[in-house]
Amino acid sequence: MEVLCQLTLAVDLGLAAREEVDDLRPLIEELGRQLCACRRSCQNT
C-alpha cells in the first residue's frame, strides 16, 4: 500500500497522470495480496 500512497502523492504533485496510476492499481493491489500471503506462509513454518 505504500506504493499506492507514493503514486497518489505523485499525482497530487503533477508528476504522474491519474489514469496511469489507476491502470496500475489492480496490479499493485494483487502484488500486495500475494506478498501478504507469502509472509503469512513463511511465519507458519
C-alpha positions in Angstrom: 0.0 0.0 0.0 2.9 2.3 0.5 3.4 2.3 -3.3 -0.2 3.5 -3.8 0.4 6.3 -1.4 3.5 7.4 -3.2 1.8 7.2 -6.6 -1.2 9.2 -5.2 1.3 11.9 -4.0 2.9 11.9 -7.4 -0.5 12.5 -9.0 -1.2 15.3 -6.5 2.2 16.9 -7.3 1.5 16.7 -11.0 4.3 14.2 -11.6 2.1 11.3 -12.8 -1.2 11.1 -14.6 -4.2 9.8 -12.6 -5.1 7.5 -15.5 -1.6 5.8 -15.3 -1.9 5.2 -11.6 -5.5 3.9 -12.0 -4.2 1.5 -14.6 -1.5 0.2 -12.3 -3.8 0.0 -9.2 -5.1 -3.6 -9.7 -1.6 -5.0 -10.3 -0.2 -3.3 -7.2 -3.1 -4.5 -5.1 -2.7 -8.1 -6.3 1.0 -7.9 -5.6 0.3 -6.7 -2.1 -2.1 -9.6 -1.5 0.4 -12.1 -2.8 3.1 -10.6 -0.6 0.9 -10.8 2.5 0.1 -14.4 1.7 3.8 -15.2 1.3 4.6 -13.5 4.6 1.8 -15.4 6.5 3.1 -18.7 4.9 6.6 -18.0 6.0 5.6 -17.2 9.6 3.7 -20.5 9.8 6.8 -22.6 9.0 
